[in-house]
Amino acid sequence: MRKLTIRDEQPGDIPAIHALTRAAFAKATVSDGNEQDIVDALRADGDLTLSLVATNMDEAIIGHIAFSPVSISDGTKGWYAAGPVSVMPTRQRTGIGSQIATEGIERMTAMGAKGIVLLGDPGYYARFGFQSYPDLILPGVPPKYFQMRALTTDPLPKGTVEYAPGFSVRPKD
């Protein structure tokens, strides 16, 4: 597979990101149907720390990943949430999600992030160094699906994690 172009989101990309995210999660078995609204809310609230798109040779957006800050009850700073991660349905399972996730982790590390948390399939995200960690809790989520990856050698945080307010938005469309 040829390497994709992965770049920062531009203002003109917003409608395409919304449509892509909606399509990517339309048939997901574990979804509230609000992932596109979460990305929009994070952006509107100024909580979209990093938003990357993957484009094909025609410059069409075929992948997207968002990173936003989280709060941890022990006061640890510098941790972020990854997600949603979206890939055009006809291109899923072709490595696009892996490429954009890897690039996102590298950029977050370069930006000085101390760690990343995410909700997802442990079998999938283990390849990126994510693992469950019993001292970080996301209320209401089975621990095996809430995972973390430290990006520094700093002591790991302990406590309850709270995502940015945009994650509580309900589906709009």
Backbone bond lengths (Angstrom), bond angles and torsions (degrees), N, CA, C in turn:
res aa  C-N    CA-C-N  psi(-1)  N-CA   C-N-CA  omega(-1)  CA-C   N-CA-C  phi
1 M - - - 1.463 - - 1.522 109.16 -
2 R 1.302 116.62 135.13 1.458 119.31 -179.77 1.525 109.20 -73.79
3 K 1.302 115.46 149.42 1.453 120.29 178.26 1.518 109.66 -66.99
4 L 1.302 115.04 134.85 1.461 121.18 179.25 1.514 110.47 -78.01
5 T 1.322 114.98 165.04 1.454 119.62 167.13 1.524 106.14 -89.11
6 I 1.309 115.87 123.11 1.460 121.10 177.27 1.518 106.68 -119.05
7 R 1.331 114.84 126.98 1.466 119.59 -175.66 1.519 109.88 -145.26
8 D 1.341 114.40 168.04 1.458 120.17 175.33 1.522 110.19 -66.51
9 E 1.302 115.27 146.41 1.468 121.51 173.62 1.522 109.27 -58.15
10 Q 1.330 115.91 141.36 1.455 123.18 173.36 1.529 108.20 -114.63
11 P 1.348 119.00 156.67 1.470 120.02 -178.59 1.531 114.09 -52.97
12 G 1.310 118.04 -37.28 1.456 120.61 -179.79 1.523 114.22 -70.08
13 D 1.339 117.00 -10.69 1.467 121.65 -179.20 1.521 113.18 -83.06
14 I 1.322 117.69 -14.64 1.467 121.26 -169.76 1.528 113.14 -56.16
15 P 1.341 120.51 -48.71 1.469 118.49 178.59 1.533 112.99 -61.45
16 A 1.324 117.11 -38.73 1.464 120.23 179.94 1.525 111.56 -67.72
17 I 1.328 117.22 -37.91 1.468 120.66 177.43 1.524 109.66 -64.10
18 H 1.332 116.74 -43.42 1.465 121.13 179.44 1.537 109.95 -59.40
19 A 1.335 116.47 -49.25 1.467 120.72 -178.56 1.527 111.53 -65.08
20 L 1.332 116.96 -42.10 1.459 121.37 179.08 1.520 110.68 -61.14
21 T 1.330 116.70 -47.52 1.463 120.61 -177.20 1.518 110.47 -63.79
22 R 1.302 116.24 -42.11 1.469 119.99 177.95 1.532 110.54 -60.34
23 A 1.323 116.97 -47.05 1.468 121.02 -179.58 1.528 111.60 -65.67
24 A 1.321 116.55 -39.70 1.462 120.53 -177.36 1.526 112.68 -62.19
25 F 1.325 116.36 -32.82 1.466 119.98 -176.74 1.535 113.32 -103.30
26 A 1.322 117.85 2.03 1.465 121.53 -174.90 1.521 113.15 -57.44
27 K 1.311 117.96 -36.38 1.465 120.93 -178.15 1.526 112.78 -111.19
28 A 1.316 116.95 12.94 1.464 120.44 -179.92 1.523 110.00 -67.90
29 T 1.321 115.91 136.92 1.465 119.85 -179.51 1.526 111.73 -75.99
30 V 1.323 117.16 -25.96 1.458 121.09 178.40 1.527 107.92 -117.81
31 S 1.319 115.25 89.29 1.459 120.95 -177.78 1.519 108.97 -160.72
32 D 1.329 115.53 143.74 1.464 120.36 173.57 1.526 111.33 -91.58
33 G 1.326 117.11 -3.14 1.455 120.84 -179.08 1.515 113.35 77.30
34 N 1.331 117.16 13.83 1.455 120.56 -176.35 1.528 113.57 -115.97
35 E 1.314 117.82 11.49 1.462 119.92 -175.38 1.525 112.66 -58.51
36 Q 1.324 118.27 -41.06 1.461 120.64 178.77 1.529 110.72 -65.19
37 D 1.325 116.93 -34.34 1.466 121.28 178.84 1.531 111.00 -72.73
38 I 1.339 116.59 -32.10 1.463 120.52 175.64 1.524 109.72 -61.80
39 V 1.334 116.54 -48.29 1.476 119.78 180.00 1.518 110.31 -59.88
40 D 1.325 116.97 -44.47 1.469 120.95 179.06 1.528 111.10 -61.35
41 A 1.339 116.90 -42.44 1.469 120.96 -179.24 1.523 110.91 -67.91
42 L 1.332 117.64 -41.28 1.467 120.06 176.89 1.524 110.54 -58.70
43 R 1.321 115.83 -44.09 1.476 120.99 179.58 1.528 110.12 -62.85
44 A 1.334 116.84 -48.24 1.475 121.78 -178.11 1.523 111.77 -61.94
45 D 1.337 116.81 -34.24 1.464 121.56 -178.55 1.526 113.31 -84.36
46 G 1.328 117.53 -4.54 1.461 120.26 -176.80 1.516 112.75 77.43
47 D 1.329 117.36 18.85 1.465 122.06 -177.80 1.522 113.52 -102.78
48 L 1.305 117.77 9.76 1.461 120.79 178.55 1.528 106.88 -90.15
49 T 1.322 115.95 86.35 1.458 122.26 -175.46 1.523 111.80 -62.73
50 L 1.324 115.40 -43.51 1.456 120.85 178.92 1.522 107.62 -145.29
51 S 1.320 116.27 130.50 1.455 122.28 179.62 1.525 107.09 -134.05
52 L 1.333 115.83 110.44 1.460 121.10 -177.22 1.523 110.69 -111.36
53 V 1.318 115.83 143.85 1.454 121.13 173.76 1.528 109.29 -119.18
54 A 1.326 114.31 148.94 1.458 121.67 172.29 1.515 106.53 -108.23
55 T 1.319 116.18 131.95 1.456 119.84 179.87 1.529 110.22 -121.18
56 N 1.324 114.89 152.52 1.463 119.82 175.97 1.522 109.13 -89.48
57 M 1.320 116.89 -172.85 1.468 119.69 -175.78 1.522 112.70 -66.42
58 D 1.338 117.42 -17.84 1.467 121.14 176.29 1.523 112.16 -91.84
59 E 1.335 116.59 7.08 1.465 124.02 -178.20 1.530 113.61 68.65
60 A 1.326 117.08 14.15 1.466 120.33 174.84 1.522 108.54 -75.90
61 I 1.321 115.93 140.04 1.464 120.82 179.69 1.524 108.92 -78.78
62 I 1.339 114.97 120.31 1.462 120.41 -178.55 1.527 112.31 -120.15
63 G 1.330 117.27 -2.07 1.457 121.45 178.02 1.516 110.79 -156.21
64 H 1.322 115.55 155.22 1.464 121.34 -179.73 1.523 109.47 -154.29
65 I 1.323 116.54 145.52 1.457 122.68 171.86 1.518 108.50 -140.73
66 A 1.326 115.22 141.06 1.464 122.21 179.32 1.522 109.66 -118.59
67 F 1.324 116.15 145.62 1.463 123.03 172.70 1.518 107.77 -129.30
68 S 1.332 116.23 136.52 1.463 121.54 -178.71 1.522 109.47 -143.00
69 P 1.329 117.61 155.44 1.463 120.32 -177.86 1.527 111.86 -70.71
70 V 1.330 114.64 150.18 1.463 121.36 171.38 1.520 108.48 -121.13
71 S 1.330 115.24 158.34 1.459 121.77 172.68 1.520 107.80 -106.71
72 I 1.322 116.33 141.89 1.457 121.59 178.00 1.526 107.00 -122.41
73 S 1.323 115.62 134.20 1.467 120.41 -171.97 1.524 113.84 -60.59
74 D 1.330 119.70 -21.15 1.466 120.17 178.17 1.528 112.27 -82.61
75 G 1.351 116.67 -0.82 1.457 120.76 177.27 1.518 114.97 90.33
76 T 1.308 117.79 -1.44 1.460 121.14 178.87 1.529 109.81 -58.74
77 K 1.305 116.04 134.15 1.471 122.46 179.39 1.525 109.70 -108.67
78 G 1.330 115.61 164.01 1.452 121.00 172.92 1.512 115.44 87.81
79 W 1.336 117.31 15.60 1.462 121.07 177.15 1.520 109.25 -106.88
80 Y 1.328 115.51 148.01 1.455 122.43 -173.47 1.527 111.03 -135.65
81 A 1.317 114.85 158.20 1.464 121.57 173.40 1.518 108.49 -99.92
82 A 1.325 116.57 138.46 1.457 122.30 170.56 1.517 107.45 -99.29
83 G 1.310 115.67 132.14 1.457 119.38 175.02 1.504 111.62 127.00
84 P 1.297 114.55 157.60 1.449 126.61 -1.47 1.529 112.85 -69.18
85 V 1.340 114.10 155.58 1.452 123.05 171.19 1.525 106.11 -110.94
86 S 1.315 117.04 125.36 1.464 121.05 -175.54 1.524 111.01 -127.81
87 V 1.329 114.99 138.72 1.457 121.56 174.72 1.526 107.18 -134.19
88 M 1.331 116.19 139.34 1.448 121.35 178.02 1.537 108.68 -50.60
89 P 1.331 117.09 131.31 1.470 119.55 -175.27 1.529 114.57 -51.22
90 T 1.317 119.18 -39.95 1.460 120.69 -178.69 1.523 113.29 -72.71
91 R 1.337 116.72 -9.13 1.472 120.90 -179.83 1.524 112.51 -115.26
92 Q 1.337 117.53 5.78 1.461 120.17 177.81 1.526 109.79 -66.75
93 R 1.316 114.98 150.37 1.464 123.71 -179.27 1.535 112.71 67.04
94 T 1.323 115.86 30.30 1.467 120.53 177.47 1.531 111.92 -119.88
95 G 1.315 117.69 5.24 1.460 121.21 177.83 1.516 115.05 99.53
96 I 1.324 117.82 -4.29 1.472 120.46 -179.23 1.525 110.47 -64.80
97 G 1.327 117.15 -45.86 1.460 120.76 179.33 1.521 111.27 -59.56
98 S 1.321 117.22 -41.44 1.471 121.49 178.72 1.520 111.36 -63.58
99 Q 1.329 116.48 -43.16 1.462 119.48 -178.77 1.525 111.90 -65.67
100 I 1.312 116.56 -43.00 1.466 118.93 -177.22 1.530 110.35 -73.21
101 A 1.338 117.47 -33.63 1.464 120.15 176.73 1.528 110.71 -66.57
102 T 1.316 116.58 -44.21 1.468 120.39 179.17 1.525 111.09 -61.17
103 E 1.316 116.03 -45.54 1.474 120.00 178.17 1.525 110.82 -62.03
104 G 1.328 116.97 -41.87 1.461 120.84 179.46 1.522 112.18 -62.36
105 I 1.317 116.87 -43.95 1.472 120.69 178.31 1.522 110.26 -62.50
106 E 1.327 116.62 -42.93 1.471 120.14 178.77 1.523 110.90 -61.77
107 R 1.328 117.11 -43.15 1.469 119.76 -179.22 1.523 111.61 -68.90
108 M 1.334 117.34 -39.14 1.466 119.45 178.27 1.527 109.98 -64.09
109 T 1.316 117.66 -38.84 1.469 121.57 176.47 1.522 109.78 -61.42
110 A 1.329 116.68 -46.19 1.468 121.11 179.72 1.529 111.63 -63.48
111 M 1.333 117.34 -28.62 1.463 121.86 179.45 1.535 111.76 -80.40
112 G 1.327 117.81 -4.45 1.457 120.94 177.73 1.511 115.34 94.44
113 A 1.334 117.72 11.51 1.469 119.79 177.73 1.526 109.23 -61.89
114 K 1.316 115.94 143.19 1.463 120.93 178.98 1.525 112.19 -89.99
115 G 1.348 115.88 -25.48 1.451 118.72 179.62 1.508 111.30 -173.31
116 I 1.318 114.00 167.59 1.459 121.84 -178.63 1.520 108.75 -133.44
117 V 1.321 115.55 139.28 1.463 121.56 172.72 1.528 108.06 -117.11
118 L 1.330 115.25 158.03 1.457 119.65 175.66 1.514 110.09 -159.94
119 L 1.319 113.82 160.67 1.457 122.69 171.64 1.509 106.65 -104.38
120 G 1.318 117.24 129.12 1.456 117.71 178.80 1.505 113.06 173.12
121 D 1.309 113.82 -178.98 1.454 123.25 -178.52 1.533 109.64 -69.88
122 P 1.341 117.10 117.48 1.466 119.26 -178.87 1.533 112.78 -59.68
123 G 1.319 116.89 -33.55 1.455 120.08 179.49 1.517 112.77 -64.55
124 Y 1.320 116.49 -32.56 1.458 121.04 179.71 1.524 111.49 -80.81
125 Y 1.323 117.15 -49.18 1.463 120.22 -171.28 1.525 114.56 -80.33
126 A 1.321 118.46 -10.42 1.465 120.55 176.20 1.527 110.82 -60.52
127 R 1.322 118.11 -32.16 1.471 121.80 -178.53 1.528 112.01 -63.70
128 F 1.338 116.70 -18.95 1.463 121.08 178.70 1.526 111.66 -100.57
129 G 1.318 116.84 7.74 1.458 121.31 178.53 1.519 114.73 89.74
130 F 1.322 118.07 11.19 1.463 121.06 178.41 1.520 110.14 -85.05
131 Q 1.337 114.57 145.22 1.458 120.62 177.95 1.516 109.27 -152.98
132 S 1.317 115.27 157.32 1.459 117.46 175.55 1.527 107.42 -73.14
133 Y 1.302 115.57 152.32 1.461 122.29 -176.55 1.521 106.37 -143.64
134 P 1.322 117.99 110.32 1.470 120.85 -170.90 1.530 115.32 -62.56
135 D 1.326 118.04 -16.75 1.460 119.90 -179.09 1.526 113.47 -87.76
136 L 1.337 117.58 -3.59 1.462 122.17 173.14 1.525 107.25 -114.52
137 I 1.313 115.92 124.86 1.462 121.02 -173.02 1.523 109.82 -124.02
138 L 1.319 115.22 135.07 1.455 121.82 169.40 1.521 105.46 -114.20
139 P 1.340 117.73 108.00 1.464 120.77 -174.49 1.527 112.68 -52.78
140 G 1.321 114.80 136.13 1.452 121.44 176.36 1.516 114.89 82.77
141 V 1.324 117.49 3.04 1.462 121.11 -177.92 1.526 108.91 -117.34
142 P 1.342 117.73 129.89 1.467 119.38 175.66 1.531 110.08 -56.58
143 P 1.333 117.44 131.00 1.467 121.29 -174.82 1.527 115.19 -53.25
144 K 1.321 118.72 -32.95 1.468 118.41 -177.51 1.530 112.74 -67.68
145 Y 1.331 118.07 -21.55 1.465 121.06 -179.85 1.530 113.14 -92.85
146 F 1.329 116.81 -14.84 1.463 120.36 176.85 1.518 106.59 -98.30
147 Q 1.321 116.31 114.02 1.454 121.31 -171.28 1.524 111.52 -124.78
148 M 1.318 114.34 162.62 1.456 119.96 179.91 1.512 110.36 -139.71
149 R 1.332 113.40 159.77 1.466 121.05 170.81 1.516 107.45 -142.32
150 A 1.315 115.70 120.08 1.462 120.36 175.45 1.533 108.18 -76.37
151 L 1.324 115.87 141.62 1.465 121.33 179.12 1.523 112.07 -110.51
152 T 1.332 116.48 -3.24 1.464 122.09 178.54 1.530 107.60 -135.34
153 T 1.312 115.59 177.84 1.464 120.24 176.06 1.530 111.44 -94.96
154 D 1.330 117.29 10.28 1.462 121.00 177.28 1.534 109.48 -59.83
155 P 1.332 116.86 156.24 1.470 118.43 175.55 1.534 110.48 -57.65
156 L 1.311 116.15 142.59 1.464 120.48 -179.85 1.519 110.47 -72.65
157 P 1.316 116.69 142.91 1.463 119.99 178.69 1.526 110.78 -71.56
158 K 1.333 114.43 161.40 1.458 121.33 176.52 1.513 107.37 -137.59
159 G 1.327 116.11 127.19 1.453 118.38 177.01 1.506 112.85 148.73
160 T 1.312 113.54 -166.68 1.455 122.13 -179.60 1.521 109.11 -91.25
161 V 1.322 116.01 134.50 1.458 122.63 -179.12 1.522 108.69 -98.91
162 E 1.322 115.43 137.77 1.466 121.38 175.41 1.519 108.06 -123.75
163 Y 1.320 115.44 124.05 1.457 121.55 177.81 1.529 109.95 -75.17
164 A 1.323 116.50 163.72 1.465 122.23 176.18 1.532 109.35 -58.78
165 P 1.336 117.62 151.72 1.470 121.25 -177.32 1.527 114.65 -54.22
166 G 1.324 118.38 -28.99 1.454 121.04 -179.38 1.518 114.10 -57.93
167 F 1.317 116.80 -23.06 1.463 120.05 179.86 1.524 112.86 -72.84
168 S 1.317 117.71 -11.93 1.471 119.55 -179.80 1.532 111.99 -94.72
169 V 1.326 117.55 1.69 1.469 120.72 -179.51 1.525 109.53 -65.93
170 R 1.309 115.57 142.65 1.465 121.17 177.84 1.523 108.78 -93.95
171 P 1.333 117.14 157.97 1.473 120.12 -178.70 1.528 111.43 -56.28
172 K 1.359 114.84 138.51 1.464 120.66 -179.82 1.517 111.86 -104.40
173 D 1.339 116.67 -33.09 1.466 119.27 -176.10 1.501 112.55 -129.31
